[in-house]
Amino acid sequence: MDLKENLQHFRKRQGLSQIELAEALAVSRQTISKWETGAALPSAENLAALGQLYGVAVDQLLHGGEAEPVPVPPEQSPALPPPEAAPSPRRSVWGMVGAVLLFDLLMFLLQFYLFNLNMTSEALCQLLRLTGCCLMGLAFAWLDRARPVNRRTSLVLGGAALLLGLYALLMPVPLLWRLYDRVAWIGTSLDTMMAAGRPANPVFFFLGWTLADQCAFSSHMLLLSLFQLGRLLFSRKAAPRPQAAHPI
């Protein structure tokens, strides 16, 4: 094997990704990639650091073979960054759903039960709801940044959710109106509707408002969109942070 194949072999044997190796050597991931494709050669200093990290002599990196590992004093070994445990996907989903429901409940009580809102105040509540959901989407993307990201899936889901959210926000959606009427007004008589101006059962009213109100639907779609697109922005694997490179 030549040098580039040896570098790949020993890195994989050590169980390191290119990003982890780049962080350990304080070089960029692109530099590691150039070494392993033969586009550039590591300097003598970097070869020595690689030999210490892999526990082999520099000659083994240059010419290959499986000689006995060379013991390396701990103080001379490049320190690898501590692994960051990726959150469980199921836990992330349930945490996001719980946070959205609590936020929806707060906005529901604010808009219909705590204050007698006029049209201007109701518009402000809707703006607050849209803003809060967008911020939560970005916050959950940041918390989920340690989990690997499929770029194509995130782009498709994020783009589709963004289009749906903007469409529901700007255009009339009769399907949502019918769903709202079917869910929110369950158990409400005509007399109650005329007297109170809203359904008598707050549970069904909340469900209908959360699932089928156009502002709610748009807010949830924008949250999902920013969560998926934010993961692309924050994920280390999707966008590795460049390091100050040593001489190649």
ZADO-1210 file (C-alpha; in nm, 4 decimals, padded with zeros to 6 digits):
<atoms>
<atom x="00.0000" y="00.0000" z="00.0000" code="MET" pos="1"/>
<atom x="00.1163" y="00.3548" z="-00.0659" code="ASP" pos="2"/>
<atom x="00.1002" y="00.6462" z="00.1788" code="LEU" pos="3"/>
<atom x="-00.2571" y="00.7561" z="00.1072" code="LYS" pos="4"/>
<atom x="-00.3877" y="00.4009" z="00.1541" code="GLU" pos="5"/>
<atom x="-00.1844" y="00.3601" z="00.4711" code="ASN" pos="6"/>
<atom x="-00.3297" y="00.6803" z="00.6145" code="LEU" pos="7"/>
<atom x="-00.6842" y="00.5576" z="00.5472" code="GLN" pos="8"/>
<atom x="-00.6045" y="00.2130" z="00.6854" code="HIS" pos="9"/>
<atom x="-00.4591" y="00.3289" z="01.0162" code="PHE" pos="10"/>
<atom x="-00.7283" y="00.5934" z="01.0671" code="ARG" pos="11"/>
<atom x="-01.0078" y="00.3417" z="01.0184" code="LYS" pos="12"/>
<atom x="-00.8255" y="00.0879" z="01.2362" code="ARG" pos="13"/>
<atom x="-00.8190" y="00.3507" z="01.5090" code="GLN" pos="14"/>
<atom x="-01.1948" y="00.4070" z="01.4635" code="GLY" pos="15"/>
<atom x="-01.1649" y="00.7771" z="01.3806" code="LEU" pos="16"/>
<atom x="-01.3574" y="00.9852" z="01.1320" code="SER" pos="17"/>
<atom x="-01.1821" y="01.2456" z="00.9198" code="GLN" pos="18"/>
<atom x="-01.3414" y="01.5205" z="01.1329" code="ILE" pos="19"/>
<atom x="-01.2194" y="01.3662" z="01.4596" code="GLU" pos="20"/>
<atom x="-00.8690" y="01.3208" z="01.3201" code="LEU" pos="21"/>
<atom x="-00.8647" y="01.6793" z="01.1925" code="ALA" pos="22"/>
<atom x="-00.9635" y="01.8081" z="01.5372" code="GLU" pos="23"/>
<atom x="-00.6937" y="01.5969" z="01.7038" code="ALA" pos="24"/>
<atom x="-00.4221" y="01.7335" z="01.4718" code="LEU" pos="25"/>
<atom x="-00.5602" y="02.0901" z="01.4573" code="ALA" pos="26"/>
<atom x="-00.5940" y="02.0816" z="01.0788" code="VAL" pos="27"/>
<atom x="-00.8962" y="02.1083" z="00.8531" code="SER" pos="28"/>
<atom x="-01.0997" y="01.8100" z="00.7378" code="ARG" pos="29"/>
<atom x="-01.0167" y="01.9046" z="00.3801" code="GLN" pos="30"/>
<atom x="-00.6472" y="01.8604" z="00.4617" code="THR" pos="31"/>
<atom x="-00.7102" y="01.5063" z="00.5871" code="ILE" pos="32"/>
<atom x="-00.9066" y="01.4340" z="00.2706" code="SER" pos="33"/>
<atom x="-00.6191" y="01.5592" z="00.0531" code="LYS" pos="34"/>
<atom x="-00.3731" y="01.3335" z="00.2355" code="TRP" pos="35"/>
<atom x="-00.5942" y="01.0282" z="00.1897" code="GLU" pos="36"/>
<atom x="-00.6614" y="01.0937" z="-00.1792" code="THR" pos="37"/>
<atom x="-00.2984" y="01.1703" z="-00.2626" code="GLY" pos="38"/>
<atom x="-00.3681" y="01.5319" z="-00.3550" code="ALA" pos="39"/>
<atom x="-00.1189" y="01.6520" z="-00.0908" code="ALA" pos="40"/>
<atom x="00.1431" y="01.5056" z="00.1424" code="LEU" pos="41"/>
<atom x="00.1550" y="01.5552" z="00.5185" code="PRO" pos="42"/>
<atom x="00.4531" y="01.7408" z="00.6580" code="SER" pos="43"/>
<atom x="00.7152" y="01.5624" z="00.8693" code="ALA" pos="44"/>
<atom x="00.5603" y="01.7165" z="01.1799" code="GLU" pos="45"/>
<atom x="00.2163" y="01.5852" z="01.0894" code="ASN" pos="46"/>
<atom x="00.3562" y="01.2404" z="01.0033" code="LEU" pos="47"/>
<atom x="00.5144" y="01.2239" z="01.3469" code="ALA" pos="48"/>
<atom x="00.1861" y="01.3289" z="01.5087" code="ALA" pos="49"/>
<atom x="-00.0020" y="01.0644" z="01.3090" code="LEU" pos="50"/>
<atom x="00.2463" y="00.7969" z="01.4150" code="GLY" pos="51"/>
<atom x="00.2016" y="00.8926" z="01.7807" code="GLN" pos="52"/>
<atom x="-00.1737" y="00.8950" z="01.7488" code="LEU" pos="53"/>
<atom x="-00.1894" y="00.5552" z="01.5762" code="TYR" pos="54"/>
<atom x="00.0864" y="00.4012" z="01.7894" code="GLY" pos="55"/>
<atom x="00.3065" y="00.3088" z="01.4907" code="VAL" pos="56"/>
<atom x="00.6393" y="00.4211" z="01.3547" code="ALA" pos="57"/>
<atom x="00.6482" y="00.6793" z="01.0773" code="VAL" pos="58"/>
<atom x="00.8076" y="00.4128" z="00.8566" code="ASP" pos="59"/>
<atom x="00.4886" y="00.2069" z="00.8928" code="GLN" pos="60"/>
<atom x="00.2839" y="00.5010" z="00.7654" code="LEU" pos="61"/>
<atom x="00.5133" y="00.5422" z="00.4670" code="LEU" pos="62"/>
<atom x="00.5573" y="00.1759" z="00.3694" code="HIS" pos="63"/>
<atom x="00.2702" y="-00.0094" z="00.5344" code="GLY" pos="64"/>
<atom x="00.2785" y="-00.3387" z="00.7181" code="GLY" pos="65"/>
<atom x="00.1454" y="-00.4447" z="01.0533" code="GLU" pos="66"/>
<atom x="00.4409" y="-00.4062" z="01.2879" code="ALA" pos="67"/>
<atom x="00.3974" y="-00.4019" z="01.6626" code="GLU" pos="68"/>
<atom x="00.2531" y="-00.0717" z="01.7833" code="PRO" pos="69"/>
<atom x="00.5035" y="00.1752" z="01.9210" code="VAL" pos="70"/>
<atom x="00.4184" y="00.2744" z="02.2799" code="PRO" pos="71"/>
<atom x="00.3512" y="00.6444" z="02.3028" code="VAL" pos="72"/>
<atom x="00.3792" y="00.8429" z="02.6264" code="PRO" pos="73"/>
<atom x="00.0340" y="00.9804" z="02.7177" code="PRO" pos="74"/>
<atom x="00.1631" y="01.3361" z="02.7424" code="GLU" pos="75"/>
<atom x="00.2859" y="01.3222" z="02.3802" code="GLN" pos="76"/>
<atom x="-00.0312" y="01.1863" z="02.2258" code="SER" pos="77"/>
<atom x="-00.2609" y="01.4354" z="02.0533" code="PRO" pos="78"/>
<atom x="-00.5725" y="01.4666" z="02.2624" code="ALA" pos="79"/>
<atom x="-00.8930" y="01.3563" z="02.0922" code="LEU" pos="80"/>
<atom x="-01.2044" y="01.5581" z="02.1713" code="PRO" pos="81"/>
<atom x="-01.4363" y="01.3753" z="02.4094" code="PRO" pos="82"/>
<atom x="-01.7178" y="01.2012" z="02.2200" code="PRO" pos="83"/>
<atom x="-02.0502" y="01.3731" z="02.2433" code="GLU" pos="84"/>
<atom x="-02.3386" y="01.1353" z="02.2845" code="ALA" pos="85"/>
<atom x="-02.6058" y="01.1869" z="02.0197" code="ALA" pos="86"/>
<atom x="-02.9574" y="01.2270" z="02.1582" code="PRO" pos="87"/>
<atom x="-03.2060" y="00.9505" z="02.0963" code="SER" pos="88"/>
<atom x="-03.4271" y="01.0327" z="01.7918" code="PRO" pos="89"/>
<atom x="-03.7400" y="00.9188" z="01.9768" code="ARG" pos="90"/>
<atom x="-03.6536" y="01.1318" z="02.2789" code="ARG" pos="91"/>
<atom x="-03.5928" y="01.4343" z="02.0555" code="SER" pos="92"/>
<atom x="-03.9296" y="01.3936" z="01.8823" code="VAL" pos="93"/>
<atom x="-04.1265" y="01.3559" z="02.2045" code="TRP" pos="94"/>
<atom x="-03.9449" y="01.6495" z="02.3614" code="GLY" pos="95"/>
<atom x="-04.0291" y="01.8698" z="02.0646" code="MET" pos="96"/>
<atom x="-04.3932" y="01.7588" z="02.0595" code="VAL" pos="97"/>
<atom x="-04.4277" y="01.8260" z="02.4330" code="GLY" pos="98"/>
<atom x="-04.2736" y="02.1720" z="02.4037" code="ALA" pos="99"/>
<atom x="-04.4991" y="02.2637" z="02.1098" code="VAL" pos="100"/>
<atom x="-04.8123" y="02.1460" z="02.2932" code="LEU" pos="101"/>
<atom x="-04.7239" y="02.3478" z="02.6026" code="LEU" pos="102"/>
<atom x="-04.6597" y="02.6546" z="02.3903" code="PHE" pos="103"/>
<atom x="-04.9871" y="02.6014" z="02.2010" code="ASP" pos="104"/>
<atom x="-05.1755" y="02.5677" z="02.5299" code="LEU" pos="105"/>
<atom x="-05.0265" y="02.8910" z="02.6586" code="LEU" pos="106"/>
<atom x="-05.1220" y="03.0778" z="02.3420" code="MET" pos="107"/>
<atom x="-05.4702" y="02.9206" z="02.3457" code="PHE" pos="108"/>
<atom x="-05.5368" y="03.0382" z="02.7012" code="LEU" pos="109"/>
<atom x="-05.3938" y="03.3799" z="02.6243" code="LEU" pos="110"/>
<atom x="-05.6040" y="03.4290" z="02.3135" code="GLN" pos="111"/>
<atom x="-05.9407" y="03.2918" z="02.4284" code="PHE" pos="112"/>
<atom x="-05.9628" y="03.2746" z="02.8075" code="TYR" pos="113"/>
<atom x="-05.7205" y="03.5081" z="02.9853" code="LEU" pos="114"/>
<atom x="-05.7827" y="03.8297" z="02.7949" code="PHE" pos="115"/>
<atom x="-06.0639" y="03.9778" z="02.5912" code="ASN" pos="116"/>
<atom x="-05.8601" y="04.0420" z="02.2775" code="LEU" pos="117"/>
<atom x="-05.9540" y="04.2750" z="01.9942" code="ASN" pos="118"/>
<atom x="-05.8480" y="04.2185" z="01.6358" code="MET" pos="119"/>
<atom x="-05.5135" y="04.3962" z="01.6827" code="THR" pos="120"/>
<atom x="-05.4290" y="04.1933" z="01.9919" code="SER" pos="121"/>
<atom x="-05.5289" y="03.8710" z="01.8163" code="GLU" pos="122"/>
<atom x="-05.2947" y="03.9545" z="01.5280" code="ALA" pos="123"/>
<atom x="-05.0146" y="04.0128" z="01.7774" code="LEU" pos="124"/>
<atom x="-05.0880" y="03.6746" z="01.9350" code="CYS" pos="125"/>
<atom x="-05.0620" y="03.5085" z="01.5957" code="GLN" pos="126"/>
<atom x="-04.7342" y="03.6866" z="01.5263" code="LEU" pos="127"/>
<atom x="-04.6044" y="03.5742" z="01.8667" code="LEU" pos="128"/>
<atom x="-04.7094" y="03.2196" z="01.7883" code="ARG" pos="129"/>
<atom x="-04.5294" y="03.2175" z="01.4532" code="LEU" pos="130"/>
<atom x="-04.2160" y="03.3671" z="01.6077" code="THR" pos="131"/>
<atom x="-04.2182" y="03.1256" z="01.9022" code="GLY" pos="132"/>
<atom x="-04.2512" y="02.8190" z="01.6795" code="CYS" pos="133"/>
<atom x="-03.9693" y="02.9369" z="01.4525" code="CYS" pos="134"/>
<atom x="-03.7398" y="02.9918" z="01.7513" code="LEU" pos="135"/>
<atom x="-03.8287" y="02.6496" z="01.8931" code="MET" pos="136"/>
<atom x="-03.7453" y="02.4859" z="01.5603" code="GLY" pos="137"/>
<atom x="-03.3988" y="02.6425" z="01.5635" code="LEU" pos="138"/>
<atom x="-03.3505" y="02.5595" z="01.9323" code="ALA" pos="139"/>
<atom x="-03.4318" y="02.1912" z="01.8802" code="PHE" pos="140"/>
<atom x="-03.2040" y="02.1827" z="01.5752" code="ALA" pos="141"/>
<atom x="-02.9201" y="02.3097" z="01.7938" code="TRP" pos="142"/>
<atom x="-02.9935" y="02.0528" z="02.0656" code="LEU" pos="143"/>
<atom x="-03.0034" y="01.7778" z="01.8011" code="ASP" pos="144"/>
<atom x="-02.6797" y="01.8856" z="01.6290" code="ARG" pos="145"/>
<atom x="-02.4781" y="01.5824" z="01.7507" code="ALA" pos="146"/>
<atom x="-02.6950" y="01.3351" z="01.5580" code="ARG" pos="147"/>
<atom x="-02.5885" y="01.2523" z="01.1981" code="PRO" pos="148"/>
<atom x="-02.7845" y="01.4334" z="00.9269" code="VAL" pos="149"/>
<atom x="-02.9023" y="01.3046" z="00.5903" code="ASN" pos="150"/>
<atom x="-02.8672" y="01.6195" z="00.3809" code="ARG" pos="151"/>
<atom x="-03.1126" y="01.5162" z="00.1091" code="ARG" pos="152"/>
<atom x="-03.3835" y="01.4095" z="00.3546" code="THR" pos="153"/>
<atom x="-03.3476" y="01.7261" z="00.5616" code="SER" pos="154"/>
<atom x="-03.3596" y="01.9468" z="00.2521" code="LEU" pos="155"/>
<atom x="-03.6706" y="01.7726" z="00.1136" code="VAL" pos="156"/>
<atom x="-03.8578" y="01.7738" z="00.4454" code="LEU" pos="157"/>
<atom x="-03.7512" y="02.1288" z="00.5315" code="GLY" pos="158"/>
<atom x="-03.8409" y="02.2654" z="00.1883" code="GLY" pos="159"/>
<atom x="-04.1778" y="02.0876" z="00.1738" code="ALA" pos="160"/>
<atom x="-04.2735" y="02.2045" z="00.5241" code="ALA" pos="161"/>
<atom x="-04.1705" y="02.5609" z="00.4396" code="LEU" pos="162"/>
<atom x="-04.3866" y="02.5649" z="00.1250" code="LEU" pos="163"/>
<atom x="-04.6868" y="02.4178" z="00.3077" code="LEU" pos="164"/>
<atom x="-04.6494" y="02.6629" z="00.5933" code="GLY" pos="165"/>
<atom x="-04.6266" y="02.9671" z="00.3689" code="LEU" pos="166"/>
<atom x="-04.9161" y="02.8483" z="00.1532" code="TYR" pos="167"/>
<atom x="-05.1452" y="02.7973" z="00.4542" code="ALA" pos="168"/>
<atom x="-05.0414" y="03.1358" z="00.5930" code="LEU" pos="169"/>
<atom x="-05.1066" y="03.3315" z="00.2746" code="LEU" pos="170"/>
<atom x="-05.3847" y="03.1395" z="00.0986" code="MET" pos="171"/>
<atom x="-05.7295" y="03.0151" z="00.2104" code="PRO" pos="172"/>
<atom x="-05.7393" y="02.6429" z="00.2894" code="VAL" pos="173"/>
<atom x="-06.1032" y="02.5187" z="00.3024" code="PRO" pos="174"/>
<atom x="-05.9899" y="02.1713" z="00.4120" code="LEU" pos="175"/>
<atom x="-05.8545" y="02.3182" z="00.7358" code="LEU" pos="176"/>
<atom x="-06.1771" y="02.5096" z="00.7925" code="TRP" pos="177"/>
<atom x="-06.3860" y="02.1926" z="00.7634" code="ARG" pos="178"/>
<atom x="-06.1533" y="02.0035" z="00.9973" code="LEU" pos="179"/>
<atom x="-06.1707" y="02.2890" z="01.2471" code="TYR" pos="180"/>
<atom x="-06.5512" y="02.2852" z="01.2412" code="ASP" pos="181"/>
<atom x="-06.5677" y="01.9074" z="01.2846" code="ARG" pos="182"/>
<atom x="-06.3304" y="01.8955" z="01.5831" code="VAL" pos="183"/>
<atom x="-06.3635" y="02.2251" z="01.7682" code="ALA" pos="184"/>
<atom x="-06.7439" y="02.2353" z="01.7858" code="TRP" pos="185"/>
<atom x="-06.8036" y="01.8816" z="01.9127" code="ILE" pos="186"/>
<atom x="-07.0653" y="01.8845" z="02.1880" code="GLY" pos="187"/>
<atom x="-07.1619" y="02.2487" z="02.1305" code="THR" pos="188"/>
<atom x="-07.5267" y="02.3337" z="02.0896" code="SER" pos="189"/>
<atom x="-07.6566" y="02.6241" z="01.8851" code="LEU" pos="190"/>
<atom x="-07.7678" y="02.8059" z="02.2019" code="ASP" pos="191"/>
<atom x="-07.4200" y="02.7767" z="02.3521" code="THR" pos="192"/>
<atom x="-07.2606" y="02.8971" z="02.0333" code="MET" pos="193"/>
<atom x="-07.4896" y="03.1996" z="02.0175" code="MET" pos="194"/>
<atom x="-07.4423" y="03.2830" z="02.3844" code="ALA" pos="195"/>
<atom x="-07.0675" y="03.2332" z="02.4270" code="ALA" pos="196"/>
<atom x="-06.9414" y="03.2751" z="02.0744" code="GLY" pos="197"/>
<atom x="-06.7108" y="02.9770" z="02.1169" code="ARG" pos="198"/>
<atom x="-06.7484" y="02.6007" z="02.1765" code="PRO" pos="199"/>
<atom x="-06.8505" y="02.4858" z="02.5216" code="ALA" pos="200"/>
<atom x="-06.5918" y="02.2062" z="02.5433" code="ASN" pos="201"/>
<atom x="-06.2452" y="02.3649" z="02.5761" code="PRO" pos="202"/>
<atom x="-06.0671" y="02.0321" z="02.5106" code="VAL" pos="203"/>
<atom x="-06.2160" y="01.9871" z="02.1639" code="PHE" pos="204"/>
<atom x="-06.1835" y="02.3585" z="02.1020" code="PHE" pos="205"/>
<atom x="-05.8118" y="02.3386" z="02.1820" code="PHE" pos="206"/>
<atom x="-05.7632" y="02.0316" z="01.9603" code="LEU" pos="207"/>
<atom x="-05.9403" y="02.1921" z="01.6666" code="GLY" pos="208"/>
<atom x="-05.7547" y="02.5192" z="01.7115" code="TRP" pos="209"/>
<atom x="-05.4173" y="02.3440" z="01.7424" code="THR" pos="210"/>
<atom x="-05.4634" y="02.1055" z="01.4493" code="LEU" pos="211"/>
<atom x="-05.6648" y="02.3061" z="01.1987" code="ALA" pos="212"/>
<atom x="-05.6304" y="02.6770" z="01.2653" code="ASP" pos="213"/>
<atom x="-05.4415" y="02.8204" z="00.9668" code="GLN" pos="214"/>
<atom x="-05.1982" y="03.0150" z="01.1832" code="CYS" pos="215"/>
<atom x="-05.1370" y="02.7036" z="01.3935" code="ALA" pos="216"/>
<atom x="-05.0787" y="02.4870" z="01.0868" code="PHE" pos="217"/>
<atom x="-04.8394" y="02.7434" z="00.9394" code="SER" pos="218"/>
<atom x="-04.6535" y="02.7783" z="01.2695" code="SER" pos="219"/>
<atom x="-04.6047" y="02.4042" z="01.3033" code="HIS" pos="220"/>
<atom x="-04.4881" y="02.3678" z="00.9432" code="MET" pos="221"/>
<atom x="-04.2390" y="02.6514" z="00.9842" code="LEU" pos="222"/>
<atom x="-04.1139" y="02.4913" z="01.3066" code="LEU" pos="223"/>
<atom x="-04.0563" y="02.1620" z="01.1255" code="LEU" pos="224"/>
<atom x="-03.8881" y="02.3397" z="00.8352" code="SER" pos="225"/>
<atom x="-03.6472" y="02.5345" z="01.0543" code="LEU" pos="226"/>
<atom x="-03.5743" y="02.2226" z="01.2583" code="PHE" pos="227"/>
<atom x="-03.4689" y="02.0276" z="00.9485" code="GLN" pos="228"/>
<atom x="-03.2799" y="02.3133" z="00.7842" code="LEU" pos="229"/>
<atom x="-03.1259" y="02.4143" z="01.1151" code="GLY" pos="230"/>
<atom x="-02.9858" y="02.0654" z="01.1620" code="ARG" pos="231"/>
<atom x="-02.8025" y="02.1080" z="00.8315" code="LEU" pos="232"/>
<atom x="-02.6593" y="02.4334" z="00.9598" code="LEU" pos="233"/>
<atom x="-02.5615" y="02.3157" z="01.3080" code="PHE" pos="234"/>
<atom x="-02.4629" y="01.9547" z="01.2500" code="SER" pos="235"/>
<atom x="-02.0900" y="01.8892" z="01.2676" code="ARG" pos="236"/>
<atom x="-02.1114" y="01.6211" z="01.0011" code="LYS" pos="237"/>
<atom x="-02.3095" y="01.8397" z="00.7622" code="ALA" pos="238"/>
<atom x="-02.0929" y="02.1482" z="00.8005" code="ALA" pos="239"/>
<atom x="-01.7641" y="02.0790" z="00.9800" code="PRO" pos="240"/>
<atom x="-01.5983" y="02.3804" z="01.1347" code="ARG" pos="241"/>
<atom x="-01.2684" y="02.4576" z="00.9594" code="PRO" pos="242"/>
<atom x="-00.9537" y="02.4524" z="01.1739" code="GLN" pos="243"/>
<atom x="-00.6340" y="02.6470" z="01.1342" code="ALA" pos="244"/>
<atom x="-00.4286" y="02.4182" z="00.9111" code="ALA" pos="245"/>
<atom x="-00.0673" y="02.3199" z="00.9666" code="HIS" pos="246"/>
<atom x="00.1652" y="02.3111" z="00.6649" code="PRO" pos="247"/>
<atom x="00.0522" y="02.0292" z="00.4378" code="ILE" pos="248"/>
</atoms>
